[in-house]
Amino acid sequence: MGKQLFLLLTYFIIYSVLGWVMESIFRSVSEKKIINTGFLKGPICPIYGFGAIIMITILSRFSNNIVLLFIASVVILTFWEYIVGVLLEKMFHTKYWDYSDHKINFQGRICLTNSIYWGILGVVFLKFIHPFMQELVGKINIDILYFVIAISSLVFVVDVITSVVKVLNIQKALEKVEELNNEIKEKLNEIKMAAKEAEKNAEKLVVTENIQKLVDDLNKKRNKIIIRLYKNVSRLKKAFPAIDTKEIREILNKKIEFKKIGKIKTKKEKKNKKDAKKK
């Protein structure tokens, strides 16, 4: 039983990675730019891994009858895609894919074209791909396999946790940016008020300088959040073009601000390098 579970975990990791490779190549070629598909940051798409496990554990009983295998693959894998779509929408309040532009679809979550692909994949997978992979895995030293799968599983779990937290924290990060913007405005008003009296009072000038330093620190903090948010959301948008929420649109609209921040950062880095060379 333990060995069987380990093998299923092994196949889950392998097919999740292969699924990522397949989809990334397809999307990159069709869109003529490199795309990291999938919800996670790493080279892994769990939906393919879980799909493979479903085929191995449930669909394999139909492997002796290609027609039944095709039909079962269409029904079961389409249902699996639908369930994943619903769960992601419930968790993150947005669609990660949308087939509404297909003639025959249901709620934009599944469509006939993809269902047919799932049917073909089920037949090809159980007749050719998995038998080959079983033979290949059987030739690997078991100790090496245990080590590789253990490390891969750990990396996968960490990636899942960090990716989910990032997406769930998008709204909080936006609120933090707005909070910092308000704080910066307040401090700038304080500078204006203090500047009016600075000529008459030297102490006021010191206060103004201190407030300006605080404003600079707040700007740096805000810019870091904006850059981090933009990179995270833009990657998600490339992987899932259908994804669309008010928060995501708001972040993507900060593209000009992001580029401006990036240029400022680059100038500062160049200045630091020059200063370092002089020393």
C-alpha positions in Angstrom: 0.0 0.0 0.0 2.8 2.4 1.0 4.7 1.6 -2.3 1.6 2.2 -4.3 1.0 5.6 -2.7 4.6 6.6 -3.3 4.3 5.6 -7.0 1.1 7.7 -7.3 3.0 10.6 -5.8 5.8 10.0 -8.2 3.5 10.0 -11.2 1.7 13.1 -9.9 5.0 15.0 -9.8 6.2 13.7 -13.2 2.9 14.4 -15.0 2.4 17.8 -13.3 5.9 18.9 -14.7 5.2 17.3 -18.1 1.8 19.1 -18.3 3.5 22.4 -17.5 6.1 21.8 -20.2 3.5 20.8 -22.8 1.2 23.8 -22.1 4.0 26.3 -21.8 5.5 25.2 -25.1 2.1 25.3 -26.8 1.2 28.8 -25.4 4.7 30.2 -26.0 4.7 29.1 -29.7 1.1 30.1 -30.4 1.6 33.6 -28.7 5.2 34.0 -29.8 6.5 34.8 -26.4 7.7 32.8 -23.4 4.9 32.1 -21.0 5.0 30.3 -17.6 1.6 28.7 -17.6 -0.1 27.6 -14.4 -1.1 29.0 -11.1 2.2 28.2 -9.4 5.5 30.0 -9.9 7.5 26.8 -10.4 7.5 24.5 -13.5 4.5 22.5 -12.4 0.7 22.3 -13.2 -1.1 20.2 -10.5 -4.2 19.9 -12.7 -2.3 17.7 -15.0 -0.9 15.7 -12.2 -4.3 15.1 -10.6 -5.7 14.4 -14.0 -3.1 11.7 -14.5 -3.9 10.1 -11.2 -7.6 10.0 -12.1 -6.7 8.3 -15.4 -4.4 5.8 -13.6 -6.8 4.9 -10.8 -10.2 5.2 -12.5 -9.9 5.1 -16.2 -7.4 2.2 -16.5 -10.2 -0.3 -16.0 -11.5 0.8 -19.5 -8.1 0.4 -21.2 -9.0 -2.8 -23.0 -11.9 -1.0 -24.9 -10.7 2.1 -26.7 -14.3 3.4 -27.3 -15.3 3.1 -23.7 -12.0 4.5 -22.6 -12.5 7.6 -24.9 -16.1 8.1 -23.6 -15.1 7.7 -20.0 -12.2 10.1 -20.4 -14.4 12.7 -22.0 -17.0 12.5 -19.1 -14.7 12.1 -16.1 -11.9 14.5 -17.1 -14.4 17.2 -18.3 -16.1 16.8 -14.9 -12.7 17.2 -13.2 -12.0 20.4 -15.2 -15.4 21.8 -14.2 -14.8 21.1 -10.5 -11.4 22.7 -10.5 -12.8 25.8 -12.3 -15.6 26.1 -9.7 -13.2 25.7 -6.7 -10.7 28.3 -8.1 -13.5 30.8 -8.6 -14.9 30.2 -5.1 -11.5 30.6 -3.5 -10.1 33.6 -5.5 -13.4 35.2 -6.8 -12.3 35.1 -10.5 -12.2 32.8 -13.5 -8.9 31.3 -14.4 -10.1 30.2 -17.8 -13.2 31.1 -19.9 -14.5 29.1 -22.9 -17.5 31.4 -23.4 -16.2 32.2 -27.0 -16.6 28.5 -27.9 -19.9 27.5 -29.6 -20.6 24.6 -27.3 -19.7 25.4 -23.7 -21.2 25.3 -20.2 -20.8 28.4 -18.0 -17.6 29.1 -19.8 -15.9 26.5 -17.5 -15.9 23.6 -19.9 -16.4 23.2 -23.7 -16.9 20.4 -26.3 -13.5 21.1 -27.9 -11.6 20.5 -24.7 -13.8 17.5 -23.8 -12.8 15.9 -27.1 -9.1 16.6 -26.3 -9.6 15.1 -22.9 -11.0 11.9 -24.5 -8.0 11.7 -26.9 -5.6 12.4 -24.1 -7.1 9.6 -22.0 -6.6 7.0 -24.8 -3.1 8.1 -25.7 -2.1 8.4 -22.0 -3.2 4.9 -20.9 -2.2 3.2 -24.2 1.2 4.8 -24.8 2.5 7.5 -22.4 1.9 5.8 -19.0 3.2 2.3 -20.0 6.4 4.0 -21.2 6.7 6.1 -18.0 6.1 3.0 -15.8 9.0 1.2 -17.6 11.2 4.3 -17.2 10.4 4.8 -13.5 11.1 1.1 -12.9 14.7 1.5 -14.1 15.5 4.3 -11.6 17.3 3.4 -8.4 14.6 3.5 -5.7 16.8 5.5 -3.2 17.5 8.2 -5.8 13.7 8.2 -6.7 12.8 8.6 -3.0 15.2 11.5 -2.6 14.1 13.3 -5.8 10.4 12.9 -5.1 10.8 14.0 -1.5 12.6 17.2 -2.5 10.1 17.9 -5.3 7.1 17.4 -3.0 8.6 19.8 -0.5 9.2 22.4 -3.1 5.7 21.9 -4.5 4.0 22.4 -1.1 6.0 25.6 -0.4 5.1 26.9 -3.9 1.4 26.2 -3.3 1.4 27.9 0.0 3.3 31.0 -1.1 1.3 31.3 -4.4 -2.1 31.0 -2.6 -1.1 33.5 0.1 0.1 36.0 -2.6 -3.2 35.8 -4.5 -5.3 36.1 -1.3 -3.2 39.1 -0.2 -3.7 41.1 -3.3 -6.6 43.1 -1.8 -4.7 43.7 1.4 -1.7 44.9 -0.5 -3.8 47.3 -2.5 -5.3 48.7 0.8 -1.8 49.1 2.2 -0.7 51.0 -0.9 -3.7 53.3 -0.5 -2.9 53.7 3.2 0.7 54.7 2.4 -0.6 57.2 -0.3 -2.8 58.9 2.3 0.1 59.0 4.8 2.4 60.5 2.2 -0.2 63.2 1.3 -0.5 64.1 5.0 3.3 64.4 5.4 3.6 66.5 2.3 1.0 68.9 3.7 3.0 69.1 6.9 6.1 70.0 4.8 4.2 72.8 3.1 3.0 74.2 6.4 6.5 73.9 8.0 8.2 75.4 4.9 6.2 78.6 5.3 7.7 79.2 8.7 11.1 77.7 7.9 12.7 81.1 6.9 11.9 82.6 10.2 12.7 79.6 12.4 15.7 77.3 11.9 14.1 74.6 14.0 11.2 74.4 11.5 13.7 73.7 8.7 15.1 70.7 10.6 11.5 69.5 11.1 10.8 69.9 7.4 13.9 67.8 6.5 12.9 65.1 8.9 9.4 64.9 7.5 10.9 64.7 4.0 13.0 61.8 5.0 9.9 60.1 6.3 8.1 60.7 3.0 11.0 59.2 1.1 10.9 56.1 3.3 7.1 55.8 2.8 7.6 56.2 -1.0 10.2 53.4 -1.0 7.9 51.1 1.0 4.9 51.8 -1.3 7.0 51.3 -4.5 8.2 48.0 -3.3 4.6 46.8 -2.7 3.5 48.1 -6.1 6.4 46.4 -7.9 5.8 43.1 -6.1 2.1 43.2 -6.8 2.6 44.1 -10.5 5.0 41.3 -11.1 2.8 38.7 -9.4 -0.4 39.8 -11.1 1.1 40.3 -14.6 2.5 36.7 -14.4 -1.0 35.4 -13.5 -2.5 37.4 -16.3 -0.1 35.9 -18.8 -0.8 32.4 -17.6 -4.6 32.9 -17.4 -5.7 35.6 -19.9 -9.3 35.2 -18.7 -8.6 36.2 -15.2 -10.3 39.5 -14.4 -11.1 41.3 -11.2 -11.4 44.9 -10.1 -8.2 44.5 -8.0 -6.2 42.9 -10.9 -7.3 45.6 -13.3 -6.3 48.3 -10.8 -2.8 46.7 -10.4 -2.3 46.3 -14.2 -3.3 49.9 -14.7 -0.2 50.9 -12.6 2.0 49.7 -15.4 3.2 53.3 -16.2 3.9 53.9 -12.5 5.8 50.6 -12.3 8.0 51.5 -15.3 8.7 54.9 -13.8 9.7 53.3 -10.5 11.9 50.8 -12.4 13.7 53.6 -14.2 14.3 55.5 -10.9 15.6 52.3 -9.4 17.9 51.7 -12.3 19.4 55.2 -12.1 20.0 54.8 -8.4 21.7 51.4 -9.0 24.0 53.0 -11.7 24.9 55.8 -9.3 25.7 53.3 -6.6 27.9 51.3 -8.9 29.8 54.4 -10.0 30.3 55.5 -6.4 31.6 51.9 -5.5 34.1 52.1 -8.4 35.4 55.5 -7.2 36.0 54.0 -3.7 
